[in-house]
Amino acid sequence: MEAGIVGLPNVGKSTLFNALTCSVSAQSENYPFCTIEPNEGIVNVPDARLERITRYIQPKKVIPAMLKLVDIAGIVKGASEGEGLGNKFLSHIRQVDAIIQVVRCFEDPDVTHVAGSVNPLADIETIETELMLADIQTLENALPKAQRTARSGDKDAKFLIATIEKLMAHLAQDQPLRTLSLTDPEAKAISSYGLMTAKPILYVANVDEDDLAGEHELVQQVRQHAEHSGAGVVPVCAKVEAEIAELDEQDRAEMLEAVGLQEAALGVLAREAYRTLGLQSYFTAGEKEVRAWTVPIGATAPQAAGVIHTDFERGFIRVEVYSLDDLEEHESEKEIRAAGKLRVEGKTYLMQDGDICHFLFNV
């Protein structure tokens, strides 16, 4: 799963991304960050449950869940028409699964705002407008082809036309597609278009050093906007996070305490991005490794098994499941089994966040 980081120029987007990808030398063993390419990075999702599991099951290594972040080129007004790096911006954002928009919520006379003044709602509107215009263009280009195919009586093409027209009517009301309810067949019909305003969004309010909790009026404006659209908001001071990322583990802990933070905000951001993508984790635990695996909310047991290996899904027989609470109560899998708390689930079982699993399969 990928999340694209977007924002206007001079909002702190690159500082935030660099704080993530440059943390490789200052990372803890369990939660590293590493750069793949100049504009891409893998970020681990901090999860305290991993440490709780390893109190009772000591593995050779611990592997957390991971997210891929893509630093999208800065957008400017007119990007949908190719202004600035608009074409690059749009091509990258079509490929990601969710959008993380960095919104400037700090004043700094030394950092000029592209629009002349700090106005987070205007920033949000600028990017939203460009994405909606680009989606309209995509749909307008797709419609004639569907109409030509429909002339032969093709039912799928006729359904696609109706779906495209439904989306275009919604966009004409200046509403992003994520606020439009689609049936599963409708969503499938337009899935190949990479419509950007249909993607879930998370707002990152880049705050000043004296507002780490995000209590400033500018942040409240972002929260109110996000609440209406069902999005999340994470206040982050990218400047502070960049400084923290450069420290070793002991100095980092001291700085967090000094500024009044329990953890780096980047951990909160990673978890919230995970939630925005509609993901959850289950665990496998043994002497070799304790590992978090990523599955969509609502995934079945065979689908979850397939994340480990396609053979596991193809030859799925059953899954043995227990909870972290069970492990903490009984202190070992042997005792969990003896207490009758080890559940055996079949192909229709819907995975629950935090399940600890053993999959049985036969190929």
Residue pairs with C-beta under 8 A, 6 or more apart in sequence:
1 67
1 68
1 97
1 98
1 277
1 279
1 294
2 67
2 68
2 69
2 70
2 95
2 96
2 97
2 98
3 67
3 68
3 69
3 70
3 96
3 97
3 98
3 99
3 100
3 202
3 273
3 276
3 277
4 69
4 70
4 72
4 92
4 93
4 95
4 96
4 98
4 99
4 100
5 13
5 16
5 17
5 69
5 70
5 71
5 72
5 100
5 101
5 102
6 13
6 72
6 75
6 89
6 93
6 99
6 100
6 101
6 102
6 127
7 13
7 74
7 75
7 101
7 102
7 103
7 104
7 123
7 127
8 74
8 75
8 76
8 104
8 113
8 114
8 115
8 123
8 126
8 127
9 74
9 76
9 114
10 104
10 111
10 112
10 113
10 114
11 102
11 103
11 104
11 123
11 206
12 102
12 104
12 106
12 206
12 238
12 239
13 71
13 74
13 102
14 71
15 238
15 239
15 242
16 102
16 204
16 206
16 236
16 238
16 241
16 242
17 41
17 69
17 71
18 242
18 245
19 238
19 241
19 242
19 244
19 245
19 266
20 33
20 41
20 43
20 69
20 245
20 266
21 33
21 34
21 35
21 41
21 69
22 33
22 35
22 242
22 245
22 246
23 32
23 33
23 245
23 266
24 32
24 33
24 34
24 35
25 246
26 244
26 245
26 246
26 247
26 248
26 249
26 252
27 33
28 249
29 62
30 44
30 50
30 51
30 62
30 64
31 44
31 46
31 64
31 267
32 44
33 41
33 42
33 43
33 44
33 245
34 41
34 42
35 41
36 42
36 68
39 70
39 71
39 72
40 68
40 69
40 70
40 71
41 68
41 69
41 71
42 66
42 67
42 68
42 69
43 66
43 67
43 68
43 69
43 266
43 270
44 64
44 65
44 66
44 270
45 64
45 65
45 66
45 67
45 270
45 271
45 274
45 281
45 292
46 64
46 263
46 267
46 270
46 271
47 64
47 65
47 271
47 281
47 292
49 281
49 283
49 292
49 324
49 354
50 62
50 64
50 283
50 290
50 292
52 324
52 327
52 328
53 283
53 285
53 290
53 324
53 327
53 356
54 62
54 290
56 327
56 328
56 331
56 332
57 285
57 286
57 287
57 290
57 327
57 332
57 333
58 287
59 285
59 286
59 287
59 288
59 289
59 290
60 287
60 288
60 289
61 288
61 289
61 290
62 289
62 290
62 291
63 289
63 290
63 291
63 292
64 292
65 274
65 279
65 281
65 292
65 293
65 294
66 294
67 270
67 273
67 274
67 277
69 100
69 273
70 92
70 95
70 96
72 89
72 92
72 93
72 96
73 84
73 85
73 88
73 89
73 92
74 84
74 85
74 89
75 84
75 85
75 86
75 89
75 126
75 127
75 130
76 83
76 84
76 86
76 114
77 83
77 126
77 130
78 84
78 86
78 130
79 85
79 86
79 89
79 90
79 130
79 134
80 86
80 90
80 130
80 131
80 133
80 134
80 137
81 133
86 130
90 134
90 196
93 99
93 131
93 196
93 199
94 194
94 196
95 194
96 199
97 199
97 200
97 277
98 199
98 200
98 201
98 202
98 273
98 276
98 277
99 196
99 199
99 200
99 201
99 202
100 201
100 202
100 203
100 204
100 269
100 273
100 276
101 124
101 127
101 201
101 202
101 203
101 204
102 204
102 206
102 238
103 120
103 123
103 124
103 203
103 204
103 205
103 206
103 222
104 113
104 118
104 120
104 123
104 206
105 118
105 120
105 205
105 206
105 207
105 208
105 211
105 214
105 216
105 218
105 219
105 222
105 235
106 118
106 206
106 207
106 208
106 211
106 218
106 237
107 118
107 208
108 208
115 122
115 123
115 126
118 218
120 205
120 218
120 219
120 221
120 222
121 221
121 222
121 225
124 203
124 222
124 225
128 176
128 197
129 174
131 176
131 196
131 197
132 171
132 174
132 176
132 197
134 196
135 167
135 171
135 177
135 195
135 196
135 197
135 198
136 168
136 171
136 172
138 193
138 194
138 195
139 164
139 167
139 168
139 171
139 193
139 195
140 168
142 164
142 193
143 161
143 164
143 165
143 168
146 157
146 160
146 161
146 164
147 157
147 161
149 157
150 157
150 158
150 160
150 161
156 189
159 185
159 189
160 189
160 190
163 182
163 186
163 189
163 190
164 190
166 180
166 186
167 177
167 180
167 190
167 195
170 177
170 179
170 180
171 177
171 197
176 197
176 198
176 229
177 195
177 197
177 198
178 197
178 198
178 199
178 200
178 201
178 229
178 230
179 229
179 230
180 198
182 190
190 198
200 231
200 276
200 277
200 278
201 229
201 231
201 276
202 231
202 232
202 233
202 234
202 272
202 273
202 276
203 222
203 225
203 226
203 231
203 232
203 233
203 234
204 233
204 234
204 235
204 236
204 269
205 214
205 218
205 219
205 222
205 223
205 233
205 234
205 235
205 236
206 236
206 237
206 238
207 214
207 216
207 219
207 235
207 236
207 237
208 216
208 237
209 237
209 239
209 240
209 259
211 219
211 235
211 237
212 235
212 237
212 240
212 259
212 260
212 261
212 265
213 235
214 223
214 233
214 235
219 233
219 235
222 233
223 233
226 232
226 233
231 276
232 272
232 275
232 276
234 265
234 268
234 269
234 272
235 265
236 265
236 266
236 268
236 269
237 265
240 259
241 264
241 265
241 266
243 255
244 252
244 255
244 256
244 264
245 264
245 266
247 255
252 264
256 262
256 263
256 264
274 294
278 296
278 297
279 294
279 295
279 296
279 297
280 294
280 295
280 296
280 297
280 351
280 352
280 353
280 354
281 292
281 293
281 294
281 295
281 353
281 354
282 292
282 293
282 295
282 304
282 351
282 352
282 353
282 354
282 355
282 356
282 357
283 290
283 291
283 292
283 293
283 354
283 355
283 356
283 357
284 290
284 291
284 293
284 308
284 356
284 357
284 358
285 291
285 333
285 356
293 304
293 307
293 308
294 307
295 303
295 304
295 307
295 351
297 353
298 350
299 350
299 351
300 347
300 348
300 349
300 350
300 351
301 316
301 318
301 319
301 345
301 346
301 347
301 348
301 349
301 350
301 351
301 357
301 359
302 312
302 313
302 316
302 347
303 313
303 351
304 319
304 351
304 357
304 359
305 312
305 313
305 316
305 319
305 359
305 361
306 312
306 313
306 314
308 359
311 361
311 363
312 359
312 361
314 361
314 363
315 361
315 362
315 363
316 347
316 359
316 360
316 361
317 360
317 361
317 362
318 344
318 345
318 346
318 360
319 344
319 345
319 349
319 357
319 358
319 359
319 360
320 342
320 343
320 344
320 345
320 357
320 358
320 360
321 342
321 343
321 344
321 345
321 349
321 355
321 356
321 357
322 333
322 336
322 341
322 342
322 343
322 355
322 356
323 354
323 355
323 356
324 354
324 356
326 336
326 339
326 341
327 333
327 336
327 356
330 336
330 338
330 339
330 341
333 342
336 342
